[in-house]
Amino acid sequence: MAGQLARSRRLETQQQDQSRAKWTTSLTKILAALMVDQVHKGNKHNNLFNKKAWKYICDEFYKKTGLKWDKEQLKNRYSVLRRQYIIVKSILDQSDFSWDEATGSITANDEIWAEYIKVCFFIFYFVVIN
């Protein structure tokens, strides 16, 4: 009886773990490739993927990863990636910053970074906190 209960709890924990999306770089790359594929197929309009695109993305993500995450989990990751893109783009739109292909990161000299962090802190403190 105790063995069955332990097995049941383990199975329940595994199912809960499967339902909570834990994103890795490789999983993000798979999702991004699937989304790019749908853009090329014309299944994204006005910055929104249509139902056909999301069905394809969900089905193919499962085939490639074995993870049966639902549309909302994939859409949430897409939203995170969009927010990150907006932040990176806003930094790179400033002339003192550049993209380093070799490291895959934003570069600038230390003084520029220090000033940028000061400005961001000021905005965060007076806009978000107050």
Backbone as CSV, one residue per row, in Angstrom:
resi,resn,N_x,N_y,N_z,CA_x,CA_y,CA_z,C_x,C_y,C_z
1,MET,0.818,-1.190,0.000,0.000,0.000,0.000,0.871,1.266,0.000
2,ALA,1.893,1.295,0.858,2.778,2.462,0.941,3.530,2.665,-0.375
3,GLY,3.905,1.561,-1.023,4.603,1.641,-2.306,3.718,2.240,-3.392
4,GLN,2.457,1.847,-3.419,1.522,2.388,-4.401,1.301,3.875,-4.167
5,LEU,1.191,4.275,-2.913,0.995,5.680,-2.572,2.202,6.511,-3.007
6,ALA,3.407,5.994,-2.777,4.624,6.701,-3.176,4.688,6.846,-4.693
7,ARG,4.367,5.749,-5.429,4.361,5.804,-6.891,3.332,6.809,-7.394
8,SER,2.169,6.829,-6.773,1.106,7.754,-7.151,1.539,9.202,-6.957
9,ARG,2.218,9.465,-5.834,2.707,10.827,-5.569,3.787,11.227,-6.570
10,ARG,4.682,10.281,-6.910,5.724,10.567,-7.898,5.116,10.906,-9.250
11,LEU,4.106,10.135,-9.676,3.446,10.378,-10.951,2.758,11.737,-10.937
12,GLU,2.096,12.068,-9.832,1.429,13.363,-9.701,2.443,14.500,-9.781
13,THR,3.584,14.353,-9.135,4.641,15.369,-9.162,5.189,15.528,-10.578
14,GLN,5.404,14.418,-11.288,5.894,14.488,-12.666,4.898,15.215,-13.557
15,GLN,3.597,14.958,-13.374,2.574,15.627,-14.180,2.560,17.121,-13.886
16,GLN,2.713,17.495,-12.603,2.759,18.906,-12.251,3.992,19.562,-12.861
17,ASP,5.139,18.867,-12.798,6.362,19.402,-13.382,6.190,19.615,-14.882
18,GLN,5.523,18.671,-15.562,5.309,18.768,-16.999,4.425,19.970,-17.319
19,SER,3.466,20.287,-16.422,2.549,21.373,-16.711,3.195,22.744,-16.477
20,ARG,4.213,22.810,-15.659,4.911,24.074,-15.418,6.065,24.179,-16.406
21,ALA,5.991,25.151,-17.285,7.003,25.297,-18.330,8.319,25.786,-17.738
22,LYS,9.387,25.045,-17.991,10.729,25.438,-17.578,11.542,25.617,-18.856
23,TRP,11.719,26.860,-19.252,12.330,27.164,-20.530,13.851,27.110,-20.467
24,THR,14.418,26.439,-21.458,15.868,26.411,-21.649,16.161,27.126,-22.962
25,THR,17.426,27.376,-23.213,17.810,28.016,-24.474,17.399,27.159,-25.658
26,SER,17.605,25.847,-25.575,17.266,24.985,-26.717,15.756,24.933,-26.944
27,LEU,14.953,24.923,-25.887,13.492,24.935,-26.052,13.037,26.258,-26.664
28,THR,13.650,27.355,-26.237,13.312,28.665,-26.788,13.654,28.723,-28.271
29,LYS,14.798,28.147,-28.655,15.190,28.129,-30.073,14.208,27.317,-30.908
30,ILE,13.732,26.210,-30.366,12.744,25.387,-31.085,11.464,26.187,-31.288
31,LEU,10.982,26.836,-30.226,9.771,27.645,-30.340,9.966,28.774,-31.347
32,ALA,11.098,29.449,-31.277,11.368,30.563,-32.198,11.398,30.082,-33.647
33,ALA,12.012,28.941,-33.901,12.068,28.402,-35.270,10.661,28.079,-35.770
34,LEU,9.826,27.531,-34.921,8.452,27.218,-35.310,7.662,28.497,-35.614
35,MET,7.882,29.529,-34.816,7.190,30.796,-35.050,7.668,31.446,-36.353
36,VAL,8.961,31.418,-36.597,9.499,31.978,-37.843,8.901,31.243,-39.040
37,ASP,8.798,29.921,-38.939,8.200,29.124,-39.998,6.769,29.585,-40.292
38,GLN,6.012,29.866,-39.244,4.629,30.308,-39.428,4.546,31.717,-40.005
39,VAL,5.488,32.566,-39.668,5.542,33.901,-40.270,5.777,33.762,-41.768
40,HIS,6.713,32.891,-42.154,7.023,32.681,-43.579,5.837,32.089,-44.333
41,LYS,5.006,31.323,-43.634,3.818,30.735,-44.261,2.634,31.696,-44.275
42,GLY,2.834,32.900,-43.744,1.784,33.915,-43.760,0.715,33.739,-42.693
43,ASN,1.047,33.055,-41.615,0.061,32.804,-40.562,0.188,33.755,-39.367
44,LYS,0.759,34.929,-39.616,0.838,35.964,-38.580,0.416,37.280,-39.224
45,HIS,-0.588,37.900,-38.622,-1.101,39.167,-39.138,-1.249,40.146,-37.979
46,ASN,-0.857,41.394,-38.201,-0.968,42.434,-37.168,-0.321,41.996,-35.844
47,ASN,0.859,41.409,-35.941,1.618,40.928,-34.770,0.928,39.809,-34.002
48,LEU,-0.029,39.133,-34.609,-0.738,38.029,-33.956,-0.692,36.787,-34.831
49,PHE,-0.377,35.644,-34.223,-0.461,34.378,-34.933,-1.926,33.942,-34.955
50,ASN,-2.370,33.391,-36.084,-3.756,32.921,-36.151,-3.883,31.543,-35.496
51,LYS,-5.125,31.042,-35.398,-5.383,29.765,-34.720,-4.632,28.618,-35.391
52,LYS,-4.603,28.640,-36.718,-3.900,27.591,-37.469,-2.420,27.568,-37.080
53,ALA,-1.829,28.738,-36.948,-0.408,28.836,-36.580,-0.171,28.272,-35.185
54,TRP,-1.023,28.650,-34.227,-0.820,28.162,-32.864,-1.024,26.660,-32.773
55,LYS,-1.960,26.118,-33.531,-2.155,24.664,-33.526,-0.901,23.972,-34.053
56,TYR,-0.381,24.484,-35.171,0.838,23.925,-35.751,2.005,24.038,-34.762
57,ILE,2.170,25.219,-34.169,3.280,25.443,-33.233,3.181,24.482,-32.054
58,CYS,1.981,24.349,-31.477,1.793,23.438,-30.333,2.086,21.990,-30.721
59,ASP,1.535,21.559,-31.853,1.734,20.176,-32.295,3.193,19.881,-32.597
60,GLU,3.852,20.760,-33.320,5.259,20.549,-33.684,6.186,20.667,-32.470
61,PHE,5.855,21.561,-31.550,6.661,21.687,-30.333,6.621,20.372,-29.566
62,TYR,5.446,19.766,-29.490,5.313,18.471,-28.809,6.119,17.391,-29.543
63,LYS,6.022,17.364,-30.878,6.756,16.358,-31.660,8.266,16.493,-31.473
64,LYS,8.748,17.727,-31.410,10.187,17.956,-31.327,10.748,17.818,-29.908
65,THR,9.903,18.058,-28.889,10.416,18.088,-27.519,9.836,17.005,-26.615
66,GLY,8.671,16.480,-26.974,7.986,15.532,-26.098,7.255,16.213,-24.946
67,LEU,7.246,17.553,-24.954,6.585,18.325,-23.906,5.213,18.767,-24.399
68,LYS,4.170,18.390,-23.692,2.800,18.709,-24.102,2.353,19.986,-23.379
69,TRP,3.007,21.087,-23.711,2.638,22.365,-23.121,1.500,22.945,-23.941
70,ASP,0.575,23.628,-23.271,-0.581,24.160,-23.992,-0.256,25.494,-24.664
71,LYS,-1.216,25.951,-25.444,-1.033,27.180,-26.217,-0.694,28.366,-25.320
72,GLU,-1.326,28.457,-24.158,-1.080,29.584,-23.257,0.367,29.616,-22.770
73,GLN,0.940,28.453,-22.504,2.337,28.403,-22.063,3.271,28.885,-23.171
74,LEU,2.987,28.477,-24.402,3.820,28.904,-25.529,3.607,30.392,-25.813
75,LYS,2.368,30.857,-25.705,2.078,32.275,-25.915,2.741,33.134,-24.839
76,ASN,2.773,32.632,-23.607,3.440,33.370,-22.533,4.925,33.536,-22.825
77,ARG,5.547,32.474,-23.348,6.968,32.571,-23.693,7.172,33.570,-24.826
78,TYR,6.275,33.541,-25.794,6.316,34.491,-26.909,6.232,35.923,-26.368
79,SER,5.366,36.164,-25.394,5.229,37.499,-24.800,6.514,37.929,-24.102
80,VAL,7.138,37.002,-23.389,8.416,37.298,-22.724,9.471,37.653,-23.766
81,LEU,9.534,36.881,-24.832,10.526,37.136,-25.889,10.282,38.487,-26.552
82,ARG,9.021,38.855,-26.770,8.699,40.162,-27.363,9.160,41.298,-26.445
83,ARG,8.907,41.161,-25.138,9.341,42.196,-24.188,10.868,42.316,-24.180
84,GLN,11.548,41.180,-24.207,13.016,41.210,-24.233,13.516,41.865,-25.515
85,TYR,12.872,41.558,-26.631,13.256,42.150,-27.915,13.104,43.670,-27.871
86,ILE,11.999,44.144,-27.315,11.751,45.591,-27.235,12.834,46.277,-26.414
87,ILE,13.228,45.662,-25.314,14.286,46.237,-24.464,15.616,46.269,-25.210
88,VAL,15.991,45.150,-25.821,17.267,45.079,-26.548,17.273,46.069,-27.711
89,LYS,16.174,46.135,-28.441,16.094,47.060,-29.575,16.229,48.506,-29.112
90,SER,15.579,48.854,-27.993,15.666,50.237,-27.506,17.092,50.592,-27.102
91,ILE,17.826,49.641,-26.566,19.234,49.889,-26.217,20.068,50.045,-27.488
92,LEU,19.855,49.129,-28.441,20.663,49.164,-29.667,20.328,50.364,-30.564
93,ASP,19.161,50.973,-30.366,18.809,52.170,-31.121,19.633,53.379,-30.678
94,GLN,20.300,53.263,-29.541,21.166,54.334,-29.061,22.556,54.147,-29.673
95,SER,23.128,55.222,-30.128,24.371,55.139,-30.912,25.577,54.587,-30.148
96,ASP,25.567,54.670,-28.837,26.734,54.226,-28.060,26.768,52.720,-27.809
97,PHE,25.720,52.026,-28.202,25.638,50.583,-27.975,25.717,49.844,-29.300
98,SER,26.274,48.634,-29.255,26.332,47.810,-30.467,26.143,46.342,-30.094
99,TRP,25.923,45.534,-31.118,25.712,44.093,-30.928,26.984,43.355,-31.284
100,ASP,27.445,42.485,-30.396,28.628,41.667,-30.635,28.159,40.280,-31.075
101,GLU,28.323,39.973,-32.351,27.888,38.679,-32.902,28.600,37.498,-32.241
102,ALA,29.860,37.692,-31.917,30.646,36.591,-31.349,30.116,36.154,-29.975
103,THR,29.720,37.130,-29.159,29.243,36.795,-27.818,27.725,36.773,-27.720
104,GLY,27.054,37.338,-28.728,25.598,37.410,-28.683,25.115,38.344,-27.587
105,SER,25.826,39.464,-27.430,25.451,40.395,-26.365,25.629,41.845,-26.814
106,ILE,25.058,42.726,-26.022,25.167,44.160,-26.270,26.487,44.643,-25.669
107,THR,27.187,45.505,-26.405,28.453,46.043,-25.902,28.427,47.562,-25.879
108,ALA,29.160,48.111,-24.928,29.389,49.551,-24.802,30.508,49.714,-23.779
109,ASN,31.107,50.892,-23.753,32.161,51.080,-22.746,31.525,51.239,-21.358
110,ASP,32.347,51.121,-20.338,31.857,51.113,-18.952,31.121,52.399,-18.568
111,GLU,31.587,53.545,-19.066,30.933,54.817,-18.730,29.516,54.872,-19.301
112,ILE,29.353,54.378,-20.500,28.029,54.370,-21.145,27.083,53.463,-20.362
113,TRP,27.571,52.276,-19.977,26.735,51.366,-19.182,26.353,52.001,-17.851
114,ALA,27.304,52.640,-17.198,27.034,53.266,-15.900,25.943,54.337,-16.039
115,GLU,26.038,55.149,-17.064,25.022,56.188,-17.296,23.662,55.577,-17.623
116,TYR,23.657,54.545,-18.435,22.412,53.876,-18.799,21.729,53.295,-17.557
117,ILE,22.511,52.655,-16.693,21.958,52.058,-15.472,21.405,53.157,-14.555
118,LYS,22.108,54.281,-14.468,21.626,55.403,-13.647,20.264,55.896,-14.153
119,VAL,20.156,56.078,-15.454,18.908,56.558,-16.051,17.786,55.547,-15.830
120,CYS,18.073,54.269,-16.034,17.062,53.230,-15.829,16.608,53.179,-14.382
121,PHE,17.527,53.320,-13.454,17.168,53.313,-12.039,16.280,54.513,-11.732
122,PHE,16.636,55.665,-12.256,15.854,56.884,-12.044,14.426,56.685,-12.561
123,ILE,14.299,56.158,-13.762,12.976,55.915,-14.350,12.212,54.898,-13.502
124,PHE,12.858,53.812,-13.141,12.207,52.783,-12.336,11.739,53.359,-11.007
125,TYR,12.598,54.108,-10.346,12.274,54.633,-9.025,11.118,55.625,-9.090
126,PHE,11.174,56.577,-10.020,10.159,57.637,-10.027,8.899,57.285,-10.795
127,VAL,8.966,56.346,-11.699,7.773,55.966,-12.452,7.089,54.751,-11.845
128,VAL,7.851,53.728,-11.551,7.258,52.484,-11.077,6.977,52.525,-9.574
129,ILE,7.923,52.968,-8.785,7.768,52.929,-7.325,6.850,54.043,-6.832
130,ASN,7.005,55.232,-7.362,6.176,56.356,-6.892,4.875,56.405,-7.569
